[in-house]
């Protein structure tokens, strides 16, 4: 698969109508209805608030692959990627041999939004404030049971657990944001390399090598600490070769990340359908640098503060909290850290060394007048930056 030809195809054919972070069951319903007759669509359950949970099946092969997205309602990048994948599958000419091979060798079952109530609210949790990815063992939530029942019914050989990660992650010890992150979850506390986990590592090695051609040194390996109540770890225990993909920062709406995510996922499907992962070792997986947490969203550098009997210089770091306003995602900033932040990085940096701000009774200095950013839908509280 030529990644440069794939880039050309994507820029013209991706599902442009499905942009922005606010992706709900209501938004994707028309796209599901418009899928060709080659897709088998179904409602496999309902959420706490009675919203439908859809599944989409395609392919007739012996290798079964289960993919699910928006287990966390405010993590929509992968849902958009899945509809790009449907567009790729339906395309009449480009990459025909690859598409035909995937559909001949594999059967895909895809759940585009597992947590429709959380998607509607733009929250990580469901309507009852439960993190579905920590409900794999107790199975108290209807959405969790929908996923578990599909696993038991479909009996997948491979699984893709599709997520977004926070903006604070960097690759290893570099100042590169982790635009994508991969993980083959552990099946036990010893983090043993079981048969299924080895397969997951081999597939991830192929996805990483392919996507590195486009975003070199911007891919990290997610923490593999064992989580007994998480679905990825649970499926790995059940013998499903489970891959976690996390969309990280490249732009605030993650539309650019979406493109890279698509390439990685498609490469994963190609690797599984061709069984070419069998020629790879786990070295390619462990060669991916582990993620670190050294990023803030904004850092104001060299802020000189004048306090009674004392003048000092600090850096001020700010992280954004996202919230839904109508159908728009907005961001409010909160001060995350103050001090010497020379060992940290930021997606936006402003050096304000030439100004003096006054602090009384430890009030945070207001430095909005020095900000020179043009960011849509972003506010920073406490008067630091307003738009």
C-alpha positions in Angstrom: 0.0 0.0 0.0 1.5 3.3 -1.1 0.9 5.8 1.6 1.4 8.8 -0.7 -1.4 7.5 -3.0 -3.5 6.9 0.0 -2.9 10.5 1.1 -4.1 11.7 -2.3 -7.3 9.6 -2.0 -8.0 10.7 1.5 -7.8 14.4 0.9 -10.5 14.1 -1.8 -12.7 11.4 -0.4 -12.9 11.5 3.4 -16.3 12.1 4.9 -16.1 15.9 5.0 -19.7 16.2 6.2 -18.7 14.7 9.6 -16.3 17.2 11.0 -15.9 18.6 14.5 -15.6 17.0 17.9 -19.3 16.9 18.7 -20.4 13.6 17.1 -23.6 12.0 18.3 -25.9 9.1 17.4 -28.2 11.6 15.8 -25.4 13.0 13.6 -24.2 9.6 12.3 -27.7 8.1 11.7 -28.1 9.5 8.1 -24.7 8.2 7.2 -25.6 4.7 8.5 -28.8 4.8 6.5 -27.0 5.7 3.3 -24.6 2.8 3.5 -24.8 0.4 0.6 -26.5 -3.0 0.8 -23.1 -4.6 1.3 -23.2 -3.4 4.9 -25.4 -5.1 7.4 -26.7 -2.6 9.9 -28.5 -3.3 13.2 -29.4 -1.8 16.5 -27.8 -4.2 19.1 -28.9 -2.4 22.2 -29.9 0.8 23.9 -28.3 3.1 26.3 -29.4 4.2 29.8 -31.5 7.0 28.2 -32.8 4.6 25.5 -30.6 5.9 22.7 -29.8 3.2 20.0 -26.4 1.5 19.8 -25.7 0.6 16.2 -23.5 -2.1 14.7 -22.3 -2.3 11.2 -21.0 -5.5 9.6 -19.1 -5.9 6.4 -17.0 -8.7 4.9 -17.3 -12.4 4.6 -14.0 -13.7 5.7 -13.0 -16.2 8.4 -10.9 -13.7 10.4 -13.3 -11.8 12.7 -12.4 -8.3 13.8 -14.4 -6.2 16.3 -14.0 -2.4 16.4 -15.7 0.0 18.7 -15.4 3.8 19.3 -16.7 6.5 21.6 -16.8 4.2 24.6 -16.0 7.6 26.1 -18.5 10.0 24.8 -16.2 13.0 24.4 -13.7 11.0 22.3 -15.0 11.2 18.7 -12.0 11.1 16.5 -12.2 7.4 15.8 -15.9 7.6 15.0 -15.1 10.0 12.2 -12.3 7.7 11.1 -14.7 4.8 10.9 -17.0 6.7 8.5 -13.9 7.5 6.4 -13.3 3.8 6.4 -16.8 3.1 5.2 -16.2 5.6 2.4 -13.0 3.8 1.5 -14.8 0.4 1.4 -17.6 1.8 -0.8 -15.2 3.5 -3.3 -15.7 1.9 -6.7 -12.2 1.9 -8.0 -9.3 3.1 -5.8 -7.3 0.4 -3.9 -9.8 -2.2 -5.1 -7.4 -5.1 -4.6 -6.8 -4.1 -0.9 -10.4 -3.5 -0.2 -11.4 -6.8 -1.8 -8.7 -8.7 0.1 -9.9 -7.3 3.5 -13.5 -8.1 2.8 -12.7 -11.6 1.5 -10.4 -12.6 4.4 -12.1 -10.7 7.2 -15.5 -10.1 8.7 -15.7 -6.7 10.5 -18.3 -5.7 13.1 -18.1 -2.1 14.0 -19.8 -0.2 16.8 -19.3 3.5 15.9 -20.7 4.9 19.2 -20.9 2.7 22.2 -21.8 5.5 24.6 -24.5 7.6 22.9 -25.6 9.3 26.1 -22.0 10.5 26.8 -21.7 11.5 23.2 -24.8 13.7 23.5 -23.6 15.3 26.7 -20.0 15.4 25.5 -18.8 13.6 28.6 -16.4 10.8 29.2 -18.9 8.8 31.2 -22.4 7.6 30.4 -25.7 9.1 31.7 -25.1 7.6 35.2 -21.5 9.0 35.4 -20.0 5.5 34.9 -16.8 5.1 32.9 -17.8 2.2 30.7 -14.1 1.2 30.3 -14.0 0.4 33.9 -17.2 -1.8 33.8 -15.8 -4.8 32.0 -16.1 -7.1 35.0 -19.1 -5.8 37.0 -21.1 -5.1 33.8 -23.6 -2.9 35.6 -24.3 -0.6 32.6 -26.4 -1.6 29.6 -23.8 -0.2 27.2 -21.1 -2.4 28.7 -23.4 -5.5 28.4 -24.0 -4.6 24.7 -20.2 -4.8 24.1 -19.7 -8.0 26.1 -22.6 -9.7 24.5 -21.2 -8.8 21.1 -17.9 -10.3 22.0 -19.5 -13.5 23.2 -21.8 -13.7 20.1 -19.3 -12.7 17.4 -16.2 -14.4 18.9 -13.6 -12.0 17.4 -10.0 -13.0 16.7 -8.9 -9.4 16.8 -10.2 -6.2 18.3 -9.6 -2.5 18.0 -10.5 -0.3 21.0 -10.5 3.2 19.6 -10.0 6.3 21.8 -8.7 9.8 22.2 -6.0 10.8 24.7 -5.3 14.1 26.4 -3.2 16.8 25.0 -0.5 16.4 27.7 1.3 13.4 26.2 4.7 13.7 24.5 6.8 11.0 22.8 9.5 9.6 25.1 11.8 12.4 26.3 11.2 14.6 23.2 9.2 17.8 22.8 7.0 16.0 20.1 3.3 15.7 20.9 2.1 12.1 20.9 -0.2 12.5 17.9 -1.0 8.8 17.9 -0.4 6.2 20.6 -0.7 2.5 20.5 -1.1 -0.2 23.1 -1.3 -4.0 23.3 -3.0 -4.2 26.7 -1.7 -6.7 29.2 -3.7 -9.8 30.2 -2.2 -10.1 33.7 -0.3 -8.1 36.3 3.0 -9.5 35.1 2.3 -8.0 31.7 3.0 -11.4 30.1 3.3 -11.7 26.3 0.5 -14.1 25.7 -0.3 -15.5 22.3 -3.0 -12.9 21.7 -0.9 -10.0 23.0 2.0 -11.0 20.8 -0.3 -10.8 17.7 -1.5 -7.4 18.8 2.1 -6.2 19.2 3.0 -7.5 15.7 0.0 -5.7 14.2 0.9 -2.5 16.0 4.5 -2.8 14.8 3.2 -2.7 11.2 0.8 0.2 11.9 3.6 2.2 13.5 6.1 1.6 10.7 3.6 2.6 8.1 2.4 5.8 9.9 5.9 6.9 10.8 6.3 7.7 7.1 3.9 10.6 7.6 4.4 11.7 11.2 7.9 10.5 12.2 8.7 10.7 15.9 5.1 11.6 16.8 3.9 8.2 17.8 4.0 6.9 21.4 3.4 3.7 23.3 0.6 3.9 25.9 1.1 2.8 29.5 0.6 -1.0 29.7 -0.2 -1.2 33.4 -2.7 -4.0 33.8 -6.3 -2.9 34.4 -8.5 -5.8 35.3 -11.8 -3.8 35.0 -10.9 -2.4 31.5 -12.3 -3.9 28.3 -9.1 -4.1 26.4 -7.3 -6.0 29.1 -10.4 -8.2 29.6 -10.6 -9.1 25.9 -6.8 -9.9 25.9 -7.5 -12.3 28.8 -10.2 -13.9 26.7 -7.7 -14.5 23.9 -8.7 -11.7 21.6 -5.7 -9.9 20.0 -6.6 -6.4 21.2 -5.1 -3.2 19.9 -5.8 0.2 21.5 -5.4 3.3 19.4 -5.4 6.7 20.9 -5.8 10.0 19.0 -3.6 12.7 20.4 -2.9 16.3 19.6 -2.1 17.8 16.3 -4.9 20.4 16.1 -7.7 21.2 18.6 -10.5 19.5 16.6 -8.1 16.6 15.8 -9.1 16.7 12.1 -5.4 16.3 11.1 -5.0 13.5 13.7 -8.1 11.9 12.1 -6.2 11.5 8.8 -3.2 9.9 10.4 -5.5 7.6 12.5 -7.2 6.5 9.3 -3.9 5.4 7.8 -2.9 3.5 10.9 -6.2 1.7 11.2 -6.3 0.7 7.5 -2.8 -0.6 7.7 -3.9 -2.7 10.7 -6.7 -4.2 8.7 -4.4 -4.9 5.8 -1.8 -6.5 8.0 -4.5 -8.8 9.6 -6.1 -9.7 6.3 -2.8 -10.6 4.7 -1.5 -12.3 7.8 1.7 -10.4 7.2 2.0 -9.6 10.9 3.3 -13.2 11.4 6.6 -12.1 9.7 7.1 -9.4 12.4 8.6 -9.7 15.9 7.6 -7.8 19.0 10.8 -5.7 18.7 9.0 -3.2 16.4 6.4 -2.7 19.2 8.8 -2.2 22.0 10.8 0.2 19.8 8.0 2.7 20.0 8.9 5.2 22.7 6.7 5.2 25.8 4.5 8.2 26.3 5.4 10.9 28.8 3.3 13.7 30.3 5.3 16.9 29.7 2.9 19.0 27.7 0.5 21.8 28.7 -1.9 23.5 26.4 -0.4 27.0 26.9 2.7 28.3 28.7 3.3 32.0 29.3 7.1 32.2 29.7 9.1 34.6 31.8 6.3 36.4 33.5 7.8 39.0 35.8 5.7 39.5 38.9 6.1 42.4 41.3 5.0 41.6 44.9 5.5 43.8 47.9 9.3 43.7 48.8 9.8 41.0 46.1 10.0 40.8 42.3 10.2 37.3 40.7 9.9 35.6 37.4 7.7 32.6 36.7 6.1 30.6 33.9 2.3 30.0 34.0 0.9 26.8 32.4 -2.7 26.6 31.4 -4.8 23.6 30.3 -8.2 23.7 28.6 -11.4 22.1 29.8 -13.7 21.3 27.0 -17.5 21.8 27.3 -20.5 21.7 25.0 -22.3 24.9 24.1 -25.2 24.2 21.7 -23.5 22.1 19.1 -20.1 23.7 19.5 -17.2 22.5 21.6 -15.7 25.4 23.5 -12.6 25.5 25.8 -12.0 27.3 29.0 -8.5 27.5 30.4 -7.4 26.8 34.0 -4.1 27.5 35.5 -2.4 24.1 35.9 1.1 24.9 37.2 3.2 27.9 38.1 7.0 28.2 38.5 10.0 27.2 36.5 8.5 25.2 33.7 11.6 25.0 31.5 11.4 21.2 31.4 7.8 21.3 30.1 6.4 22.0 26.7 3.2 23.6 25.4 1.2 23.5 22.2 1.0 27.3 22.4 3.8 29.4 24.0 4.0 33.1 24.6 7.1 34.9 25.9 6.1 37.9 28.0 9.5 38.8 29.4 9.1 42.5 28.6 6.2 43.2 30.9 5.7 43.6 34.6 2.6 42.4 36.4 1.6 43.2 40.0 0.4 40.6 42.5 -1.4 41.4 45.7 -2.3 38.7 48.3 -1.1 36.0 45.9 -3.6 36.9 43.2 -2.6 35.4 39.9 -1.3 38.2 37.6 -3.6 39.1 34.7 -1.6 39.0 31.5 -4.3 38.9 28.9 -3.1 42.1 27.3 0.1 40.3 26.2 -1.6 37.4 24.5 -1.5 37.5 20.8 -3.4 34.4 19.8 -6.3 33.9 17.4 -7.9 30.7 18.6 -11.5 30.0 17.9 -13.9 29.1 20.8 -11.2 29.5 23.5 -11.5 31.4 26.7 -9.2 31.4 29.6 -10.7 32.2 33.0 -9.6 34.7 35.6 -9.0 37.3 33.0 -5.9 35.8 31.5 -7.1 35.5 28.0 -10.6 36.2 26.6 -12.0 36.1 23.1 
